[in-house]
């Protein structure tokens, strides 16, 4: 075994030992005072209503995916906006094409009524 990897092996053993010792100590030291309010599922301060395993509409997942898509758009726009004066016309045209493609997707989702919540 090469001796260059010995510090990495020791570090990994210390990390695993720390994790195991932390879990063991927390299970030994924790307070055990269950009461109904503590055992109840938390829903933003509201009393839970209905079954926890209820099915959600597909529209919920579609809106979540659309949110992720348009959030990624914002992630790409910030660095582009910071270096806008240095990147030139070619990058500007690429960003316009990117925004047009996202706009077409947005209009398509709007026409399919993906944003209506029933």
Protein Blocks (a to p, Z undefined) as FASTA:
>chain_A
ZZklmmmmmmmmmmmmmmmmmmmmmmmmpccdddfklmpcceehiacedjfkbccdfklm
mmmmmmmmmmmmmmmmmmmmmmmmmnojmlmmmmmmmmmmmmmmmmmmmmnopmbcZZ
